[in-house]
């Protein structure tokens, strides 16, 4: 296969950065364009300092361009996923788009319209940009949330794609991701402006953990402020979380597969659950396993039984709805959040293994060690902060 180029959206995010680092190892990749709305200075450095390849840089119009020792050109683009014209410029001359950009919110903090705009309208904008600029491959980072769970009573322990599960929640995150995935898969086979054909697929990762996860960061920092006691986030759940590098690796394999004339027909228009060999466990158990080396411990206090917790969430949402004409009240938790955090919902990666050749590149033991070491740095930083305040 000839040299190719790739645009990664959401490249400044937790998963996006890992995908970029793995792409840099692809020998026939000529250019990577990394796109996000805003890149933090430390994020810009991440793209290059971790690989120790910084021979020089130059500045262009709305982008920084870096030439690495691998002869791969990396263009850092700052732009809005809702700017259709900017997206067309970003896609010009690109072979593959990997679309990870999304607003992730299951707590109701971010306005519904913002989530719908970015996750759904932004995806449609990017698909149209691909058609107009004749990008032949589009890979969408979906979510297991598009499949459910729809009830905490629903039990899925070895789910697979043929189950045809679909979320019935109207909450903005699962709804927007579900509709965006539908748009991506429906676009498979579209005719491009140059007469070519668009090939698409979607990847549905489980809950993603690993170093620099914002969810883990918040969990650990809250525990450190609470004398090392971890908040209860999913006591009744049973899930199969997935390590971030394994999710990134699945994206690389999808890009290879859709570009390969022999493999591509079996991948086009398909979605894949992406998990790994992390043991099935509750979210609370995962947090404890990753942090216990540093003295963090689970909350042993009494908690409401799950059915009562769900109905309390329903009551709070009802109060929020009744007050909405005169007062904006955001419940501390919702029925969707209670269900999502406390269900038995786990999936196999066999289809990705068969079609993409996917095998986890990082074992559970390695993932646990790397994540735990990172949590250790957060604990040390907290100790230094406390000590500096007491001096």
C-alpha positions as CSV (number, residue, x, y, z in Angstrom):
1,X,0.0,0.0,0.0
2,X,1.4,3.5,-0.9
3,X,2.2,6.2,1.6
4,X,-0.8,7.7,3.3
5,X,-2.0,10.6,5.5
6,X,-4.3,10.8,8.5
7,X,-6.3,13.4,10.3
8,X,-7.1,12.7,14.0
9,X,-9.8,14.8,15.6
10,X,-9.9,15.2,19.4
11,X,-6.1,14.6,19.2
12,X,-5.5,16.5,22.4
13,X,-7.7,14.2,24.4
14,X,-6.9,11.1,26.5
15,X,-7.4,8.6,23.7
16,X,-6.5,10.9,20.8
17,X,-3.0,11.4,22.0
18,X,-2.4,7.7,22.3
19,X,-3.6,7.2,18.7
20,X,-1.2,9.8,17.4
21,X,1.8,8.3,19.2
22,X,0.9,4.9,17.7
23,X,0.5,6.4,14.2
24,X,4.0,7.8,14.4
25,X,5.2,4.2,14.4
26,X,3.5,3.5,11.0
27,X,6.4,3.4,8.5
28,X,4.3,4.3,5.4
29,X,2.6,7.3,7.0
30,X,3.6,10.5,5.4
31,X,1.6,13.1,7.3
32,X,-0.5,13.3,10.5
33,X,-2.8,16.2,11.1
34,X,-3.9,16.5,14.7
35,X,-7.0,18.6,15.2
36,X,-8.6,19.9,18.4
37,X,-10.4,23.1,19.4
38,X,-7.5,24.1,21.8
39,X,-4.2,22.4,22.6
40,X,-2.6,23.0,26.0
41,X,1.1,23.7,25.8
42,X,1.9,20.5,27.6
43,X,-0.3,18.6,25.1
44,X,1.7,20.0,22.2
45,X,4.9,18.8,23.9
46,X,3.4,15.4,24.5
47,X,3.2,14.7,20.8
48,X,7.0,15.0,20.5
49,X,8.9,14.8,23.8
50,X,7.6,11.3,24.5
51,X,9.1,10.0,21.2
52,X,12.2,12.3,21.5
53,X,11.9,13.4,17.9
54,X,12.1,17.3,17.8
55,X,14.5,18.3,15.0
56,X,12.7,21.6,14.3
57,X,9.4,23.3,13.8
58,X,7.8,26.0,11.7
59,X,4.6,28.0,11.8
60,X,1.9,28.2,9.2
61,X,-1.6,29.5,9.0
62,X,-3.5,28.3,12.0
63,X,-1.1,25.4,12.5
64,X,2.3,24.3,13.7
65,X,4.2,21.9,11.5
66,X,6.8,19.5,12.8
67,X,9.1,17.2,10.8
68,X,10.1,14.1,12.6
69,X,13.1,11.8,12.1
70,X,10.6,9.3,10.6
71,X,10.0,11.8,7.8
72,X,6.4,12.1,9.0
73,X,5.0,15.6,8.9
74,X,2.8,16.4,11.9
75,X,0.5,19.4,11.5
76,X,-1.1,20.7,14.7
77,X,-4.5,22.3,13.8
78,X,-6.7,24.3,16.2
79,X,-10.2,24.5,14.9
80,X,-13.9,23.9,15.7
81,X,-15.6,20.7,14.7
82,X,-18.6,22.8,13.9
83,X,-16.8,25.0,11.4
84,X,-17.6,23.1,8.1
85,X,-15.3,25.2,6.0
86,X,-12.3,24.7,8.3
87,X,-13.0,20.9,8.3
88,X,-12.8,20.8,4.5
89,X,-9.5,22.5,4.6
90,X,-8.2,20.1,7.3
91,X,-9.4,17.1,5.2
92,X,-7.8,18.2,2.0
93,X,-5.5,15.6,0.6
94,X,-6.1,13.2,3.6
95,X,-6.4,9.4,3.2
96,X,-7.9,8.4,6.6
97,X,-9.9,10.3,9.2
98,X,-10.0,9.0,12.7
99,X,-12.7,10.9,14.5
100,X,-12.4,10.8,18.4
101,X,-13.5,14.3,19.1
102,X,-16.5,14.3,21.5
103,X,-18.1,15.9,24.5
104,X,-18.3,13.2,27.2
105,X,-20.8,13.9,30.0
106,X,-23.1,11.5,31.8
107,X,-23.7,13.8,34.8
108,X,-25.7,16.6,33.2
109,X,-23.1,19.3,33.8
110,X,-22.8,20.3,30.1
111,X,-25.8,21.8,28.3
112,X,-27.7,19.2,26.1
113,X,-27.4,21.3,23.0
114,X,-23.6,21.6,23.3
115,X,-23.3,17.8,23.5
116,X,-25.6,17.3,20.5
117,X,-23.8,20.0,18.4
118,X,-20.4,18.5,19.0
119,X,-21.1,14.8,19.0
120,X,-23.8,14.7,16.3
121,X,-23.6,17.8,14.1
122,X,-19.8,17.8,14.3
123,X,-19.7,14.2,13.1
124,X,-22.0,15.0,10.2
125,X,-19.9,18.0,9.3
126,X,-16.8,15.9,9.2
127,X,-18.5,13.2,7.0
128,X,-19.6,15.9,4.6
129,X,-16.0,17.3,4.5
130,X,-14.7,13.8,3.7
131,X,-17.1,13.5,0.8
132,X,-16.3,17.0,-0.6
133,X,-12.5,16.4,-0.3
134,X,-12.6,12.7,-1.3
135,X,-11.3,11.1,1.9
136,X,-11.8,7.4,1.3
137,X,-11.6,6.1,4.9
138,X,-13.5,7.3,8.1
139,X,-13.1,5.6,11.5
140,X,-15.5,6.7,14.3
141,X,-14.8,6.4,18.0
142,X,-18.2,5.4,19.3
143,X,-19.0,4.1,22.8
144,X,-20.5,1.1,24.5
145,X,-23.1,3.5,25.7
146,X,-24.8,3.4,22.3
147,X,-25.8,-0.2,23.2
148,X,-27.1,0.5,26.7
149,X,-27.5,-0.6,29.4
150,X,-31.2,0.3,29.4
151,X,-31.9,-1.2,32.8
152,X,-29.8,-2.1,35.8
153,X,-31.7,-5.4,35.7
154,X,-30.3,-6.2,32.2
155,X,-27.4,-8.7,32.4
156,X,-24.9,-8.9,29.5
157,X,-21.7,-10.7,30.4
158,X,-20.3,-11.8,27.0
159,X,-22.1,-9.5,24.6
160,X,-21.3,-9.3,20.9
161,X,-22.3,-7.3,17.9
162,X,-25.0,-9.8,16.7
163,X,-27.0,-9.0,19.8
164,X,-28.1,-5.7,18.1
165,X,-28.4,-3.9,21.4
166,X,-29.4,-0.2,21.3
167,X,-29.7,2.4,24.0
168,X,-33.2,3.8,24.6
169,X,-32.0,6.7,26.7
170,X,-32.8,10.2,25.6
171,X,-29.9,11.6,27.7
172,X,-27.7,13.7,25.4
173,X,-24.5,11.7,25.5
174,X,-25.8,8.2,24.7
175,X,-28.3,9.6,22.2
176,X,-25.8,11.8,20.4
177,X,-23.2,9.0,20.1
178,X,-25.9,6.5,18.9
179,X,-27.1,8.9,16.2
180,X,-23.6,9.9,15.2
181,X,-22.6,6.2,14.8
182,X,-25.7,5.6,12.7
183,X,-24.8,8.5,10.4
184,X,-21.2,7.1,10.1
185,X,-22.3,3.6,9.2
186,X,-25.0,4.9,6.8
187,X,-22.4,6.9,5.0
188,X,-20.4,3.8,4.1
189,X,-20.5,3.4,0.3
190,X,-21.2,7.1,-0.4
191,X,-19.8,8.4,-3.6
192,X,-16.9,10.9,-3.1
193,X,-16.5,14.0,-5.1
194,X,-13.7,12.5,-7.2
195,X,-15.9,9.4,-8.0
196,X,-14.3,7.2,-5.3
197,X,-16.2,5.5,-2.5
198,X,-16.2,6.3,1.3
199,X,-15.6,3.4,3.6
200,X,-16.5,3.7,7.3
201,X,-16.5,1.7,10.5
202,X,-17.1,2.4,14.2
203,X,-15.4,1.2,17.3
204,X,-17.3,0.9,20.6
205,X,-14.8,0.9,23.5
206,X,-15.8,-0.2,27.0
207,X,-15.0,2.3,29.9
208,X,-11.4,3.4,29.1
209,X,-8.9,3.7,31.9
210,X,-5.2,4.4,32.1
211,X,-2.7,7.1,32.9
212,X,-4.0,10.7,32.5
213,X,-7.6,9.6,32.5
214,X,-9.7,12.6,33.6
215,X,-12.2,10.3,35.4
216,X,-9.4,8.5,37.3
217,X,-7.8,11.9,38.0
218,X,-11.0,13.2,39.5
219,X,-11.6,10.0,41.5
220,X,-8.1,10.0,43.0
221,X,-8.0,13.7,43.8
222,X,-11.4,13.6,45.5
223,X,-10.2,10.6,47.6
224,X,-7.0,12.4,48.6
225,X,-9.1,15.3,49.9
226,X,-11.3,12.8,51.8
227,X,-8.6,11.1,53.8
228,X,-7.9,8.5,51.1
229,X,-11.5,7.2,50.9
230,X,-12.7,6.5,47.4
231,X,-16.2,7.6,46.4
232,X,-18.7,4.9,45.6
233,X,-19.2,5.2,41.8
234,X,-20.4,1.7,40.7
235,X,-20.6,-0.6,43.6
236,X,-23.2,-2.9,42.0
237,X,-21.6,-3.0,38.5
238,X,-19.8,-5.7,36.6
239,X,-18.0,-4.5,33.6
240,X,-14.9,-5.1,31.5
241,X,-12.9,-1.8,31.4
242,X,-10.4,-1.5,28.6
243,X,-6.9,0.1,28.8
244,X,-6.4,3.2,26.7
245,X,-3.4,1.8,24.6
246,X,-5.5,-1.2,23.5
247,X,-8.3,1.1,22.3
248,X,-5.7,3.2,20.4
249,X,-4.3,0.0,18.9
250,X,-7.7,-1.0,17.6
251,X,-7.9,2.3,15.7
252,X,-4.6,1.7,14.0
253,X,-5.7,-1.8,13.0
254,X,-9.0,-0.4,11.6
255,X,-7.1,2.2,9.6
256,X,-4.9,-0.6,8.2
257,X,-7.8,-2.8,7.5
258,X,-10.0,-0.3,5.6
259,X,-7.0,0.7,3.5
260,X,-6.3,-3.0,2.6
261,X,-8.3,-4.1,-0.5
262,X,-8.4,-7.7,0.8
263,X,-9.6,-6.9,4.3
264,X,-11.6,-3.8,3.7
265,X,-14.9,-5.5,2.4
266,X,-15.4,-7.3,5.7
267,X,-14.9,-4.2,7.8
268,X,-16.8,-1.6,5.8
269,X,-20.0,-0.4,7.5
270,X,-19.3,-2.5,10.6
271,X,-19.1,-1.6,14.3
272,X,-16.8,-3.4,16.8
273,X,-16.8,-3.7,20.6
274,X,-13.3,-3.0,21.9
275,X,-12.4,-4.6,25.2
276,X,-9.3,-6.4,26.4
277,X,-8.3,-8.9,29.1
278,X,-8.9,-6.7,32.1
279,X,-10.9,-8.9,34.5
280,X,-14.6,-8.3,34.8
281,X,-15.2,-6.2,38.0
282,X,-17.1,-3.3,39.4
283,X,-16.0,0.2,38.8
284,X,-15.4,0.6,42.5
285,X,-13.2,-2.5,42.5
286,X,-11.2,-1.2,39.6
287,X,-10.5,2.1,41.3
288,X,-9.4,0.3,44.4
289,X,-7.2,-2.2,42.6
290,X,-5.4,0.6,40.8
291,X,-4.9,2.8,43.8
292,X,-4.6,0.5,46.9
293,X,-0.8,0.5,46.7
294,X,-0.9,4.2,47.6
295,X,-3.1,3.7,50.6
296,X,-6.5,4.6,49.0
297,X,-9.4,2.5,50.2
298,X,-13.1,2.0,49.4
299,X,-15.9,3.7,51.2
300,X,-17.2,1.2,53.8
301,X,-20.1,3.2,54.9
302,X,-23.7,2.1,54.3
303,X,-25.2,2.9,50.9
304,X,-28.8,2.7,49.6
305,X,-29.9,-0.5,47.9
306,X,-29.8,-0.2,44.1
307,X,-33.6,-0.2,43.6
308,X,-34.0,2.7,46.1
309,X,-31.1,4.6,44.6
310,X,-32.8,4.3,41.2
311,X,-36.1,5.6,42.4
312,X,-34.5,8.4,44.3
313,X,-32.8,9.4,41.0
314,X,-36.3,9.3,39.4
315,X,-37.7,11.5,42.1
316,X,-34.9,14.0,41.8
317,X,-35.3,14.2,38.0
318,X,-39.1,14.7,38.5
319,X,-38.4,17.6,40.9
320,X,-36.0,19.1,38.4
321,X,-38.6,18.9,35.6
322,X,-41.3,20.5,37.7
323,X,-39.0,23.3,38.8
324,X,-37.6,23.9,35.3
325,X,-40.1,26.8,34.4
326,X,-38.9,28.8,37.3
327,X,-35.6,27.3,38.6
328,X,-32.8,25.4,37.1
329,X,-32.0,22.4,39.4
330,X,-29.5,19.8,38.4
331,X,-29.9,16.5,40.3
332,X,-26.7,15.0,41.8
333,X,-27.4,11.8,39.9
334,X,-29.9,10.6,37.3
335,X,-31.6,7.3,36.4
336,X,-29.2,7.0,33.4
337,X,-26.1,7.5,35.6
338,X,-27.3,5.0,38.2
339,X,-28.0,2.4,35.5
340,X,-24.8,3.0,33.7
341,X,-22.7,2.8,36.8
342,X,-24.4,-0.3,38.4
343,X,-25.2,-2.7,35.6
344,X,-23.7,-6.0,34.5
345,X,-22.6,-5.0,31.0
346,X,-19.5,-6.6,29.4
347,X,-18.6,-7.4,25.8
348,X,-16.3,-9.7,23.9
349,X,-13.7,-8.5,21.3
350,X,-13.9,-11.6,19.2
351,X,-15.4,-9.9,16.1
352,X,-12.6,-7.3,16.2
353,X,-10.1,-10.1,16.6
354,X,-11.5,-11.9,13.6
355,X,-12.0,-8.9,11.2
356,X,-9.3,-6.5,12.3
357,X,-6.7,-8.9,13.7
358,X,-7.1,-7.2,17.0
359,X,-5.2,-8.5,20.1
360,X,-4.6,-6.4,23.2
361,X,-1.1,-5.0,22.9
362,X,-0.9,-4.3,26.7
363,X,-1.7,-7.0,29.3
364,X,-3.8,-6.4,32.3
365,X,-0.8,-6.7,34.6
366,X,1.1,-4.1,32.5
367,X,-1.9,-1.8,32.3
368,X,-2.5,-2.1,36.1
369,X,1.2,-1.3,36.9
370,X,1.4,1.7,34.5
371,X,-1.9,3.2,35.8
372,X,-0.9,2.6,39.4
373,X,2.5,4.3,38.9
374,X,0.7,7.3,37.5
375,X,-1.7,7.4,40.5
376,X,1.4,7.3,42.7
377,X,2.6,10.6,41.1
378,X,-0.7,12.2,41.9
379,X,-0.4,11.0,45.6
380,X,3.1,12.5,45.8
381,X,2.0,15.8,44.3
382,X,-0.8,16.0,46.8
383,X,1.7,15.3,49.7
384,X,4.0,18.1,48.4
385,X,1.1,20.5,48.2
386,X,-0.1,19.7,51.7
387,X,3.5,20.0,53.1
388,X,4.0,23.3,51.4
389,X,0.9,24.7,53.0
390,X,1.9,23.6,56.5
391,X,5.4,25.2,56.3
